[in-house]
Amino acid sequence: MTFREIVSTAFLFLLYLTLQILLVRNLVLFDYAFCFIYIACILLLPNETSFSWLLLIAFATGFVVDIFYNTPGMHAAATVLMAFCRPLVVRSQIDVPGLESRIEFSLNELGTGAFFRYVFILALIHHTALFFIEASSLTLFIPTLIRVGASTLFTTFSIVLIQFFTRN
């Protein structure tokens, strides 16, 4: 990565985390759909990011959100799990001929369908882990599944919508 790409990525991290902590935290639809756009920090990292750095960045991102949400380790655990599954999802879902390490995960680069699938699958992994850790039992299985589905759709549409309005 060049210095310019590093600065741009760091700025995007600060932007997404600030949006999550100050604005999106209070955005809840019908007490079931929560928006967690901070996961875009991990989703939009370049494919050339090493696996170790990916996991460390995911932990740090989740930990910062945990501090402001007062949820000890829940977001960090879910974000690290999502980052751990990211290479598998990239290999299995993104159909780019000659997938190189320099691919950029954006709506312009991947196209709408592939980008939507990529964000949806990883958001589903993140939200499933997060809400089942929060529930900490299977007694509320159906309401938890409803929260996972609604929040995954809400987060996915939010990230795709933000990508529509950003320039690369």
Secondary structure by P-SEA (a helix, b strand, c coil): ccaaaaaaaaaaaaaaaaaaacccccccccccbbbcccccccccccccccaaaaaaaaaaaaaaaaaaacccaaaaaaaaaaaaaaaaaaaccccccccccccccccccccaaaaaaaaaaaaaaaaaaaaaaaaccccaaaaaaaaaaaaaaaaaaaaaaaaaaccc
